[in-house]
Amino acid sequence: MANAAGSGGKSAARLKRRNESKMIMRQPIMLISILTVIVLLLLFVIYPLVKILLFSLTDASGTFSLATAAEIFSTSRYLKTFGRTMVLGVIVAVIATFIGYIFAYTITRTNVPCKGFLKTIATLPILSPPFILCLSIIFLFGRQGLITNGLLNITDNDVYGMGSLIVVQVLSFFPIAYMTLSGILSSIDASVEDAACNMGASRWHTFWTVTFPLSLPGIISGCLLVFIQSLEDFSNPATIGGDFTTLSVEVYQTITGSYDMQKGSVLALLMLVPTMLAYLLNKYWVNKKSFVTVTGKPTQARKLIDEPHIKWPLFAVCLVVAAVIILFYGTVVFGSFVKTWGYDYTLTLDQYTRALQQGWDSLRNSIILGLIGALIGGLLGMVIAYITAKRDYYGKRFIEVSSVLMFAVPGTVLGIAYILAFNTGFLVLTGTAAILVIVFVFRNMPVAIESGTTTLLQIDNSIEEASTILGAGSGYSFRRISLPMLRNAFFSGLVYSFVKAITAVSAIIFLVSPRWDLVTSKIYTLFDQAKYSQAAAFVTMMVVILLVFIGIFNGLINLLLAPRSRVPKGAGIHEKTEETK
């Protein structure tokens, strides 16, 4: 009977998909949207990845060959680099998730002051440009560091290496774990923990037997996401890694230093394997292990922990992390105003003057291309979220998987794939602004898709059905009903896309050109030239620009996508008067 029920359910699903596919064929706007999305995903997601895979597995004559892969696996230097990268990823994932859990638990479970401040600190590194924490490490602990050379009188301190890299990556990526875990902890029903306390369990026993097991899927998910980010990171290992070389830096050096595209492509695929496995493990296994405690029934408000011996130690840990982040960011801002760090601390605007004189074009290019990429990616993400969350048709699974695939692809791999795909052939884009915009769109679009899908699944289908019954088409219903309801998701996707476009390094390091240079590649050049104060000026300007544009996005989206009513203002009063009569 179970098999019969299962086969019956599958037959019903196939019948529904067939009927809805036929209905979509009669809706030109919906059909064109689906076909356009499929073509774009095939061209700018699948095709580049297939291109780098085929290029890595063939020799110069185009025949299948594993000679390059065999050479890499037989070279101890590459194996050592791979091992270092994995070890670094695991260490950073564990520490960052631990700190993220402390922040999430403190904010969601304890009655501590300054929660708004802690939330801001816990999300600040996500909005900050790359290099900022590397700069602060150099300014504070380098050979001319404010602490080492100034306070401790240490003149030969070397900050480059694995230790500094762990600190920088942990502070950069723990907000990812915090956001994942804060959502998990907030969704756990308060009555579950209160029941354990009412039965005589201590706070510590309740935590280990109830809270921790229920939040374990979030812990694993946070670890995997941080692990992916650590493996993909290029800017931090490239600037402060020193002799501790990671795979992303090895790929860059192999291509730009040895001019060996074949070997660089194989190394890139070697980096792609663990990131893809971690992504799939998080998406398809961890999500199935989630424990649901929200039933829809009314529950009492959560009683926050107020015991001093619990909340104050947790609050102290959060304050220490917050103090370190403020120190690091404040040091970079201060360093952008000094004449020469370590020698002359006279306050001046010379660093900003030089930065604007030498890098205004790159800063302008980043803003313009980032805006274009964010707008296109945000809108396209909402369209994909709509056609996958609200429709069922043949080809839907392909769109769902391929549209978020780029999130798991390291930026270095993506850059090489786009060079191989669009340097020759039917579509030559290398060296143009178009290829940078395309990378920004498809690299950052998954966040908009995920947030849009989550929102749409909470909107009752009857709302759109009512619009259709009244004669509105799919395009009109989406524009006037669904899109205004998606304004928060659209804002999140737009901000994320713009921030990541402005701060992108690994995805564009191979794609910039003299005509279309970007600010992050300019900052990377300044690091090579040891012009740290000028780099600090660029980083500070980027922070200000990001904050300004986030405010502009918020205002415009609330203005343009606010729900509008066609009912005259006085209609409601008139109807009420007539009804009273």
Secondary structure, DSSP 8 states (H G I E B T S, - for coil): -HHHHHHHHHHHHHHHHHHHHHHHHT-HHHHHHHHHHHHHHIIIIIHHHHHHHHHHTB-TTS-B--HHHHHHHT-HHHHHHHHHHHHHHHHHHHHHHHHHHHHHHHHHHB--S-HHHHHHHHHHHHHS-TTHHHHHHHHHHSTT-IIIIIIS--SS----SHHHHHHHHHHHHHHHHHHHHHHHHHHS-HHHHHHHHHTT--HHHHIIIIIHHHHHHHHHHHHHHHHHHHHH--HHHHHH-TT---HHHHHHHHHHTS--HHHHHHHHHHHHHHHHHHHHIIIIIIGGG------SS-------B--HHHHHHHHHHHHHHHHHHHHHHHHHHHHTTEEETTTEEEE-SHHHHHHHHHHHHHHHHHHHHHHHHHHHHHHHHHHHHHHHHS---TTHHHHHHHHTGGGGS-HHHHHHHHHHHHSSSS---TTSHHHHHHHHHHHHHHHHHHHHHHHHTTS-HHHHHHHHHTT--HHHHIIIIIHHHTHHHHHHHHHHHHHHHHH--TTTTTT--SSS--HHHHHHHHHHTT-HHHHHHHHHHHHHHHHHHHHHHHHHHHHHSS----S-TTHHHHHHHHHH-
